[in-house]
Structures are given as structure tokens and as C-alpha cells.
Amino acid sequence: MSSDGNNPLCFNLPALIADLLLLMQAPAQRQHRVLRYSFSPLLAEFFLSGPEEILRQELVHLLGHAIHQSETSAIHLHVEAGTGDRVCFCVRFQQALAADPARNCLCQTLVVCPFSGLDKKKQHHSEDMPRLAGLAHGKHLLIADDNPFNSQVPALLLRKAGARVDLAVNGLEVMALALAQEYDLILMDIRMPEMDGLETARALRELSGKPCATVTIVGMSADFFDNDQQLYLDAGLNDILVKPMDIAQLCRALAHCPAAPVTTHHVPALLDWKRLLLLREQLDRDTYLDFLRDGASAAIENVEELAEQASDFPRLACTAHRLAGLAAALGAERLLAASRDLQQCAKQSDAQAVSKQLAGIRADCAETLALLRQLMR
């Protein structure tokens, strides 16, 4: 927990709340509850002076009561500035009335913090905030975590430091967002559904020629061990940090960003992640996996046919056209572009260009299928 070296009773309020929600996550999940929280902008980077452990115990009791008494899944903790030097903690949840269990009412519980108030020396910025602002200002960042409240404190701090921040909850969303726009930094949880952090990092690094292939990627994990670091670096991460993320951790992550953007030339991506994400949302999991398997098998058959038809240009053009349609359905952008190029070369009866395109298609197909197999696991 961050503290002021001159005052052992001065502690960072956002860091306390982040630690508290991490502590309460397990009991909340057992009761199928989702914890959310928000800060008044005035308190987003403040330090408080007072007995931290007493406040922590009060808030644990407050949230524990809400977890057990709530009739709905959502529990919201809001922290706001009260009158004078006081700070208020409000928990909102739905509770059934004893007299009429069928009816729910919105219950609000307030704790007014009996502290000496905001530390005036720390009121505007902690000592690390100016550095964070210098590193983050004007940058475009993406934070990916399957537990949305884990992203809220870092997103709040980064936005206050002048960064644009987008959020994602799994690797497929990261792929779609990273292909649609350029980011200076991706902060990504290692353990996520659909596509975890390591799979996503490898997939991004595969997108040769795309800006996201060289974007700075920093992993986040609650259970990181030093002997795992090489595994993460080999997957394409620039660094791995331990959650919860505080200002110092965010500064360390941003320090990996290049000083200037890297100029790249356009090469089609292996996969259209936005299309695959849309299909994943529209189809049930079994149908989606069957679609990928059938498409992969058909692609292999078509590439084998192309090799057999190398000197039969009319048939080659037809098969290349069929492969292009299959690639479009799969969202295999690079294979689609290569198939169209081959089709044109076959129509022009250019044997040398056909030979070159066939070699490229075999390589593109192999890379695309390797990536699709990751999605099918």
C-alpha cells in the first residue's frame, strides 16, 4: 500500500479500494455477485490521513453484508467527498423486504470516514502522478481484463493522466480493437476466457506489417512467479506486472513504449478478428468450432488441389476463386488476398507468377491454420 514516508498514517485511497475489492472477489463469486465501484473525480488520486486498518475492516464488513443480503448480482461501491474533510462510502444493492419478499428496494449504506481528512500536501497529486502524466499524456491505451472492476482504477488514473483508454474483457476483443485502431500500450490480464493473454500476444505478434504486431504489450497477473517470466517474454510480452496495478506499476508499463511510432508497410492480417468475434457472438460454441474445423479442412483440400493444377490455368483460376470465397468466410485476410492474386496470375497464364503465388499460399495457409487451431482448443 502506498504511503507518505513522513506520515505512517497517510495512505492511498484508490489503492486501498483496489486491494479491498481483490480481497472480496472470492466471496462475491461464491454468491454469484459482481462488485463494481466508482470514485468522485476529486478523490481519484487522494491520500487519507488516519487508521487504515480500521477503515479496511469497516469496508470489509459493509461489502460482506451486501454480498450476503443482496437479491441481485450487482453490488456497487461509490466513494465520494462529503462535507468538510469527510469521505463517504456508499454501497448500493437490492434487498428483499422481510414483510414482502417479492418486493425489492434499493438499499444504501453510508460510512462517513472519521479521519482528519485529505492530506493537503497530497491533495492534488501523489509524488508519482506527475511522472505518470508525463508518460501517459496523449497516448492511446487498451486494458484487457475479464473482471471489469480490475480495470477501473488503472483506467481512472490513466485517464486523469491524459491518456485515452479503451477496455476489453477477453483476447478476441483485444484482437478486434487492436486491428481497428492503433494503441501505444496494451495492458493485458494473463488469464482470460475465449483467448488468454499469452495466446493473444502470440497472435498479435503474428500480424506482420500491422501496427499491433509491434505494439507494447504488458501482462498483468495476480499469481506471477519469477520463473515464469521467460515464458511470458517468449510469448511476445514486453513485461509482466503483478496486480493490483498502482501508479508505480503503470509508470513501469508506460516506460516500455517507444518514444516515436514505428513506420510500417501494410500487409494483410492473417485473420479478421472482428469477423471471428462477431461469429463467436452469433453462434453457439459447438457450431462455431465446427465452422472453424470444416473451414480448415476445406482450405487444406483446396491448397492441395492448387498444387496439382499448377499448369492447368483455367482449373487453377477456378480453384483459387473457390479458396478466396472460403478464406473470406473464415476471415483469413492474407489467404484471401493471396488467392485473388493467384486467380489473376492464372487468368493471365503467367507461369512464373503462378509458381511464386503457390509457394506463398502454402505458407499463408499453414500460418492461418496454426492460428485457427489455437481458437479451436
Residue pairs with C-beta under 8 A, 6 or more apart in sequence:
1 11
1 12
1 15
1 16
1 19
1 52
2 11
2 12
2 15
2 47
2 126
2 246
2 247
2 248
3 10
3 11
3 12
3 47
4 10
4 47
4 119
4 121
4 122
7 49
7 119
9 49
9 50
9 51
9 52
10 47
10 48
10 49
10 119
10 122
11 47
11 48
11 52
12 46
12 47
12 126
12 246
13 43
13 46
13 47
13 48
13 79
13 87
14 39
14 43
14 44
14 45
14 46
14 153
14 156
14 157
15 153
15 244
15 246
16 52
16 55
16 56
17 37
17 39
17 59
17 77
17 79
17 153
18 153
18 244
18 245
18 246
19 244
20 56
20 59
20 60
20 63
21 35
21 37
21 77
21 149
21 150
22 150
22 222
22 243
22 244
23 60
24 35
24 60
24 63
24 64
24 67
25 35
25 147
27 64
27 67
28 34
28 35
28 63
28 67
28 75
31 67
31 68
31 70
32 73
33 67
33 70
33 73
33 74
33 75
34 73
34 74
34 75
34 149
35 63
35 75
35 77
35 149
36 74
36 75
36 76
36 77
36 148
36 149
36 152
37 76
37 77
37 78
37 79
37 149
37 152
38 76
38 77
38 78
38 79
38 152
39 78
39 79
39 80
39 156
40 78
40 79
40 80
40 81
41 160
42 81
43 79
43 80
43 81
43 87
44 156
44 157
44 160
45 125
45 126
45 129
45 157
45 160
45 247
46 118
46 119
46 122
46 123
47 118
47 119
47 122
47 126
48 55
48 87
48 113
48 115
48 117
48 118
48 119
49 115
49 116
49 117
49 118
49 119
50 113
50 114
50 115
50 116
55 113
55 115
58 111
59 77
59 89
59 111
62 89
62 91
62 109
62 111
63 75
63 77
63 91
65 109
66 75
66 91
66 93
66 107
66 109
67 75
69 93
69 95
69 107
70 93
70 94
70 95
71 93
71 94
71 95
71 96
71 104
72 93
72 94
72 104
74 93
75 91
75 92
75 93
76 91
76 92
76 93
77 89
77 90
77 91
78 89
78 90
78 91
78 92
79 87
79 88
79 89
79 90
80 87
80 88
80 90
81 87
81 88
82 88
82 112
82 113
84 117
85 115
85 116
85 117
85 118
86 112
86 113
86 114
86 115
86 117
87 112
87 113
87 115
87 118
88 110
88 111
88 112
88 113
89 110
89 111
89 113
90 108
90 109
90 110
91 108
91 109
92 106
92 107
92 108
93 106
93 107
94 104
94 105
94 106
94 107
95 104
95 105
95 107
96 102
96 103
96 104
97 103
97 104
97 105
126 247
128 247
128 248
128 251
129 160
129 161
129 247
131 251
132 157
132 158
132 161
132 247
132 250
132 251
132 254
133 161
133 162
135 161
135 251
135 254
135 255
135 257
136 158
136 161
136 162
136 163
136 250
136 254
137 161
137 162
137 163
138 162
138 163
139 163
139 164
139 184
139 185
139 254
139 257
140 163
140 164
140 166
140 181
140 182
140 183
140 184
141 158
141 163
141 164
141 165
141 166
141 183
141 184
141 185
141 186
141 187
142 165
142 166
142 167
142 168
142 174
142 177
142 178
142 183
142 185
142 186
142 187
142 188
143 151
143 154
143 155
143 158
143 165
143 166
143 167
143 168
143 186
143 187
143 188
144 151
144 167
144 168
144 169
144 170
144 171
144 173
144 174
144 186
144 187
144 188
144 189
144 192
144 197
144 200
145 151
145 167
145 169
145 188
145 189
145 192
145 220
146 169
146 170
146 189
146 191
146 192
146 193
147 189
148 167
148 169
150 189
150 243
150 244
151 167
153 244
153 245
154 187
154 245
154 250
155 165
155 167
157 247
157 250
158 165
158 250
159 165
166 177
166 183
168 174
168 177
169 192
170 192
170 193
170 194
170 195
171 188
171 192
171 194
171 195
171 196
171 197
171 199
171 200
171 203
172 194
172 195
172 273
172 276
172 277
172 280
173 277
174 186
174 188
174 195
174 200
174 204
175 195
175 200
175 203
175 204
175 271
175 273
175 276
175 277
176 273
176 274
176 277
177 183
178 186
178 204
178 212
178 215
178 273
179 207
179 210
179 212
179 269
179 272
179 273
179 274
180 274
182 211
182 212
182 215
182 261
183 212
183 215
184 215
184 216
184 257
185 215
185 216
185 217
185 218
185 253
185 254
185 256
185 257
186 204
186 215
186 216
186 217
186 218
187 218
187 220
187 245
187 253
188 197
188 200
188 201
188 217
188 218
188 219
188 220
189 197
189 219
189 220
189 221
189 243
190 196
190 197
190 198
190 219
190 220
190 221
190 224
190 232
190 240
191 197
191 221
192 200
194 280
195 203
195 374
195 375
197 219
197 220
197 237
198 219
198 231
198 232
198 235
198 237
199 374
201 217
201 219
201 235
201 236
201 237
202 235
202 236
202 374
203 271
203 273
203 371
203 374
204 212
204 213
204 215
204 217
204 236
205 213
205 236
206 213
206 270
206 367
206 371
207 213
207 269
207 270
208 267
209 264
209 265
209 266
209 267
209 268
210 264
210 266
210 267
210 269
211 261
211 262
211 264
213 264
214 262
214 264
216 238
216 253
216 256
216 257
216 258
217 236
217 237
217 238
218 237
218 238
218 239
218 240
218 241
218 253
218 256
219 232
219 237
219 239
219 240
219 241
220 240
220 241
220 242
220 243
220 245
221 240
221 241
221 242
221 243
222 242
222 243
224 240
224 241
224 242
228 240
229 240
232 240
233 240
238 256
239 252
239 253
239 256
241 249
241 252
241 253
242 249
245 253
267 334
268 333
268 334
268 336
268 337
269 333
269 334
270 332
270 333
270 334
270 335
270 364
270 367
270 368
270 371
271 330
271 331
271 332
271 333
271 368
271 371
271 372
272 331
272 332
272 333
273 331
275 331
276 331
276 375
279 288
279 291
279 331
280 288
283 291
289 376
292 330
292 372
292 375
292 376
293 376
295 326
295 329
295 330
295 372
296 330
296 369
296 372
296 373
296 376
298 326
299 323
299 326
299 327
299 330
299 332
299 335
299 365
299 368
299 369
300 365
300 369
302 319
302 322
302 323
302 326
303 323
303 361
303 362
303 365
305 319
306 316
306 319
306 320
306 323
306 342
306 358
306 361
307 358
307 362
309 315
309 316
309 319
310 316
310 354
310 355
310 358
311 351
313 346
313 347
313 349
313 354
314 346
316 342
316 346
316 354
317 343
317 346
317 347
320 339
320 340
320 342
320 343
320 346
321 339
321 343
323 335
323 339
323 361
324 336
324 339
324 340
324 343
326 332
327 333
327 335
327 336
327 339
327 368
328 336
330 368
330 372
332 364
332 368
334 364
334 367
334 368
335 361
335 364
335 365
335 368
338 357
338 360
338 361
338 364
339 361
341 357
342 354
342 357
342 358
342 361
345 353
345 354
345 357
346 354
